[in-house]
């Protein structure tokens, strides 16, 4: 088959692309970063992900059997807003359908809701609606928070801060849940979605869930940087994160992420489909986790 992936040179898309290449498939990518290093030694041809030119998108997708979509933005920056990302996704879905793409594997998020007050979550729900109403067959995967590969944001940067700060601020009491999923487990589920003929929507979550406080404690103990965890009002924790953001020139934490985390939106009520045990992975990667800061701005906007 010929398979297109949005962001095959980026984080989750790179793991999905690797698995598909290993199966002998032809893979192309649509990317906003055409100058990003190609980790596949030229085996994947890159085309522009230009939402302003739907005709070009349609042309680039002609002959493609399956589109795997990992596109989204984590926070608003300039004209890159979450409502605009919804419109961009609708453009991409239309272009795929008009190009004759037969199937779409769409990476969403756990617990999306059209009624959510959080743009991140209602935007994901709007994207899912565009996919299910496109006329293409589909598989929709809903991960919680990804880790692995040294490129994840939340887990890696928690470790980064624990290694460098004398204490760690927890929004609220830290009793809300988090259920991380390894990026390669997500890739495996995405590849299964490529080959399936069924329409389905599933949560893509790991086998172990923690309270946020438990997870931060586990990370600290495992990497040798156990710190006092101080429960603070959410706004104070967010203010501290915004202050630290000045030093790393990034956005460490957003108000939406605090609300989603404390609202238990990073856990699933469904059985885990991923197999990697977080604490086992952490033990194996304790020296590299948090060794460097993972910058969202550097990755997507630099």
C-alpha positions as CSV (number, residue, x, y, z in Angstrom):
1,X,0.0,0.0,0.0
2,X,0.9,3.7,-0.2
3,X,0.4,5.3,3.1
4,X,0.7,9.0,3.9
5,X,1.5,10.2,7.5
6,X,1.3,13.7,8.7
7,X,4.5,14.4,10.6
8,X,6.5,11.3,9.9
9,X,9.7,13.1,10.9
10,X,8.2,14.2,14.2
11,X,7.4,12.3,17.4
12,X,4.6,9.7,17.1
13,X,4.5,9.8,13.3
14,X,8.2,8.7,13.3
15,X,7.4,5.5,15.2
16,X,4.4,4.8,13.0
17,X,6.4,5.3,9.9
18,X,9.2,3.0,11.1
19,X,6.8,0.1,11.7
20,X,5.1,0.6,8.3
21,X,8.5,0.7,6.5
22,X,9.5,-2.6,8.3
23,X,6.3,-4.1,6.7
24,X,7.5,-3.1,3.3
25,X,4.9,-0.4,2.7
26,X,5.5,2.8,0.6
27,X,5.3,5.8,3.0
28,X,5.2,9.5,2.2
29,X,4.8,12.4,4.7
30,X,3.0,15.7,4.7
31,X,4.9,18.1,6.9
32,X,5.1,21.7,8.0
33,X,8.8,21.2,8.5
34,X,10.3,20.3,5.1
35,X,13.8,21.1,6.3
36,X,13.7,18.9,9.3
37,X,16.3,16.1,9.1
38,X,14.9,12.9,7.4
39,X,15.5,10.1,9.9
40,X,14.8,7.5,7.2
41,X,17.7,8.2,4.9
42,X,15.4,9.4,2.1
43,X,13.1,6.4,2.1
44,X,10.1,8.7,2.9
45,X,9.4,11.5,0.4
46,X,8.1,14.7,2.0
47,X,5.3,17.0,0.7
48,X,4.1,20.3,2.1
49,X,1.3,20.2,4.7
50,X,-0.1,23.5,3.3
51,X,-3.7,23.9,4.6
52,X,-4.1,27.2,2.7
53,X,-3.9,25.2,-0.6
54,X,-6.5,22.4,-0.5
55,X,-5.9,21.6,-4.2
56,X,-2.3,20.9,-3.5
57,X,-3.1,18.7,-0.5
58,X,-5.5,16.7,-2.7
59,X,-2.9,16.3,-5.4
60,X,-0.3,15.2,-2.9
61,X,-2.7,12.6,-1.5
62,X,-3.7,11.1,-4.9
63,X,-2.8,7.4,-5.1
64,X,-2.6,7.1,-1.3
65,X,-4.5,4.2,0.3
66,X,-4.4,5.2,3.9
67,X,-3.8,8.5,5.6
68,X,-2.5,8.5,9.2
69,X,-3.1,11.8,10.8
70,X,-1.0,12.9,13.8
71,X,-1.5,16.7,13.2
72,X,-2.5,18.9,16.1
73,X,-1.1,21.8,18.2
74,X,-0.6,21.8,21.9
75,X,-1.2,25.5,22.6
76,X,-2.0,28.7,20.7
77,X,0.9,30.7,19.3
78,X,0.3,33.5,16.9
79,X,-2.1,32.4,14.1
80,X,-1.6,28.7,15.1
81,X,-4.7,28.4,17.3
82,X,-6.6,25.3,18.3
83,X,-9.8,26.5,16.6
84,X,-7.7,27.0,13.4
85,X,-6.3,23.5,13.9
86,X,-9.8,22.2,13.7
87,X,-10.4,24.0,10.4
88,X,-7.0,22.7,9.2
89,X,-8.0,19.2,10.0
90,X,-11.3,19.5,8.2
91,X,-9.4,20.7,5.1
92,X,-7.0,17.7,5.3
93,X,-10.0,15.3,5.7
94,X,-11.7,16.8,2.7
95,X,-8.6,16.7,0.6
96,X,-8.1,13.0,1.5
97,X,-11.6,12.1,0.6
98,X,-11.5,14.0,-2.7
99,X,-8.1,12.4,-3.5
100,X,-9.7,8.9,-3.2
101,X,-8.0,7.9,0.0
102,X,-9.8,4.8,1.2
103,X,-9.1,4.8,5.0
104,X,-7.9,7.2,7.7
105,X,-6.2,6.4,11.0
106,X,-6.7,9.5,13.2
107,X,-4.8,10.2,16.4
108,X,-7.1,12.0,18.8
109,X,-7.0,12.3,22.6
110,X,-8.6,10.5,25.5
111,X,-11.9,11.9,26.7
112,X,-12.7,14.4,23.9
113,X,-16.0,16.2,24.3
114,X,-17.9,18.6,22.1
115,X,-19.3,20.1,25.4
116,X,-15.9,20.7,27.0
117,X,-14.9,24.2,27.9
118,X,-11.4,23.3,27.0
119,X,-10.5,24.1,23.3
120,X,-8.0,21.2,23.3
121,X,-10.8,18.7,24.0
122,X,-13.7,20.1,22.1
123,X,-11.3,20.6,19.2
124,X,-10.4,16.9,19.2
125,X,-14.1,16.0,19.3
126,X,-14.7,18.2,16.3
127,X,-11.8,16.5,14.4
128,X,-13.3,13.1,15.2
129,X,-16.6,14.2,13.8
130,X,-15.0,15.3,10.6
131,X,-13.3,11.9,10.2
132,X,-16.4,9.8,10.9
133,X,-18.5,11.9,8.5
134,X,-15.9,11.9,5.7
135,X,-17.1,8.8,3.9
136,X,-13.7,7.1,4.4
137,X,-13.4,4.1,6.6
138,X,-11.5,5.0,9.8
139,X,-9.8,4.0,13.0
140,X,-9.6,6.6,15.7
141,X,-7.1,6.2,18.5
142,X,-7.3,8.2,21.8
143,X,-4.0,8.3,23.7
144,X,-3.7,9.9,27.1
145,X,-0.1,11.2,27.5
146,X,2.8,9.8,25.5
147,X,6.2,8.9,26.7
148,X,9.4,7.3,25.4
149,X,12.1,8.0,22.9
150,X,13.4,11.1,24.8
151,X,11.1,13.4,22.8
152,X,8.0,13.3,25.0
153,X,7.0,16.5,26.8
154,X,5.3,15.8,30.1
155,X,7.2,12.8,31.6
156,X,10.6,13.9,30.3
157,X,10.2,17.5,31.5
158,X,9.0,16.4,35.0
159,X,12.2,14.4,35.2
160,X,14.2,17.4,33.9
161,X,12.8,19.7,36.6
162,X,13.2,17.1,39.4
163,X,16.9,16.8,38.5
164,X,17.4,20.6,38.8
165,X,15.0,21.9,41.4
166,X,15.1,21.5,45.2
167,X,11.3,20.8,45.4
168,X,8.4,20.2,43.0
169,X,5.0,22.0,43.1
170,X,1.9,19.9,42.6
171,X,-1.3,21.6,41.5
172,X,-3.9,20.8,44.1
173,X,-3.5,17.6,46.1
174,X,-2.2,15.5,43.2
175,X,-4.9,12.8,43.6
176,X,-6.1,13.0,40.1
177,X,-5.1,10.3,37.7
178,X,-2.6,9.9,34.8
179,X,-2.3,6.7,32.6
180,X,0.7,7.1,30.3
181,X,1.2,5.2,27.1
182,X,4.5,4.4,25.3
183,X,4.8,6.0,21.9
184,X,5.7,2.7,20.2
185,X,2.6,1.1,21.7
186,X,0.5,3.8,20.1
187,X,2.4,3.2,16.8
188,X,1.6,-0.5,17.0
189,X,-2.1,0.3,17.4
190,X,-2.0,2.8,14.6
191,X,-0.5,0.2,12.2
192,X,-3.2,-2.3,13.2
193,X,-5.7,0.4,12.3
194,X,-4.0,0.8,8.9
195,X,-4.7,-2.9,8.0
196,X,-8.1,-3.2,9.6
197,X,-11.3,-2.9,7.5
198,X,-13.5,-2.0,10.5
199,X,-14.6,1.5,11.7
200,X,-13.8,1.9,15.3
201,X,-12.7,4.3,18.1
202,X,-10.6,3.1,21.0
203,X,-8.6,4.5,23.9
204,X,-4.9,3.9,23.5
205,X,-3.6,3.7,27.1
206,X,-1.0,1.9,29.1
207,X,-1.6,-0.9,31.6
208,X,-0.8,1.1,34.7
209,X,-2.5,4.2,36.1
210,X,-1.2,6.5,38.9
211,X,-2.3,9.5,40.8
212,X,-0.2,12.5,39.5
213,X,1.5,12.7,42.9
214,X,2.4,8.9,42.7
215,X,3.8,9.4,39.2
216,X,6.0,12.3,40.1
217,X,7.3,10.4,43.2
218,X,8.0,7.3,41.1
219,X,9.9,9.4,38.5
220,X,11.9,11.1,41.3
221,X,12.8,7.9,43.1
222,X,13.8,6.0,39.9
223,X,16.0,8.7,38.4
224,X,17.7,9.5,41.8
225,X,16.1,12.9,42.2
226,X,13.4,12.4,44.9
227,X,12.2,15.9,45.9
228,X,9.7,17.2,48.4
229,X,6.3,17.5,46.6
230,X,4.4,20.6,47.7
231,X,0.7,20.9,47.1
232,X,-0.3,24.4,45.9
233,X,-3.3,26.1,44.5
234,X,-3.4,25.4,40.8
235,X,-2.9,29.0,39.8
236,X,0.2,29.2,41.9
237,X,1.6,26.1,40.3
238,X,0.8,27.5,36.9
239,X,2.5,30.8,37.8
240,X,5.6,29.0,38.8
241,X,5.6,27.0,35.6
242,X,5.2,30.3,33.6
243,X,8.2,31.7,35.5
244,X,10.4,28.7,34.7
245,X,9.2,28.9,31.1
246,X,11.2,32.1,30.7
247,X,14.4,30.2,31.4
248,X,13.8,27.4,29.0
249,X,12.1,29.6,26.4
250,X,9.1,27.4,26.1
251,X,5.6,26.8,27.5
252,X,6.1,24.3,30.3
253,X,2.4,24.1,31.2
254,X,-0.8,25.7,30.1
255,X,-4.0,26.4,32.0
256,X,-5.9,23.9,29.8
257,X,-3.4,21.2,30.7
258,X,-3.9,21.9,34.4
259,X,-7.7,21.7,34.0
260,X,-7.5,18.5,31.9
261,X,-5.1,16.8,34.3
262,X,-7.1,17.8,37.4
263,X,-10.3,16.8,35.7
264,X,-9.0,13.2,35.4
265,X,-9.0,13.5,31.6
266,X,-5.6,11.6,31.3
267,X,-7.0,8.3,32.4
268,X,-9.4,5.9,30.6
269,X,-12.3,3.9,31.8
270,X,-11.6,1.2,29.2
271,X,-9.3,-1.8,29.3
272,X,-5.7,-1.0,28.4
273,X,-4.6,-1.9,24.8
274,X,-1.0,-1.0,25.3
275,X,1.5,-3.4,27.0
276,X,4.6,-1.4,28.1
277,X,4.7,-1.0,31.9
278,X,5.7,2.5,32.7
279,X,7.8,1.8,35.8
280,X,9.8,-0.9,33.9
281,X,10.5,1.4,31.0
282,X,11.5,4.1,33.5
283,X,14.0,1.8,35.2
284,X,15.6,1.0,31.9
285,X,15.8,4.6,30.9
286,X,16.4,6.4,34.2
287,X,19.8,7.9,33.1
288,X,18.4,9.5,29.9
289,X,14.9,10.5,31.1
290,X,15.1,14.2,31.8
291,X,18.7,14.6,30.8
292,X,17.6,17.3,28.3
293,X,14.6,19.6,28.2
294,X,12.1,18.8,25.5
295,X,10.9,22.1,24.0
296,X,7.6,22.3,22.2
297,X,8.4,25.7,20.7
298,X,11.8,24.5,19.4
299,X,10.2,21.3,18.0
300,X,7.2,23.0,16.2
301,X,7.8,26.7,15.9
302,X,11.6,27.3,15.6
